[in-house]
């Protein structure tokens, strides 16, 4: 079973998310930050890291 969906961003909702981040009411757990050249290795399935993996596109 596959369920596909598209989320259409709403300006008011995005503004609310930004405000929550600024107020500290919405946070994410960043587990790893990697350079673009190391993106494949950053998603190594043998190493489990709690949190989101961030890929830096610009140095």
Secondary structure as UniProt FT lines:
FT   HELIX           11..23
FT   STRAND          30..35
FT   HELIX           36..38
FT   HELIX           39..42
FT   TURN            45..46
FT   STRAND          52..56
//
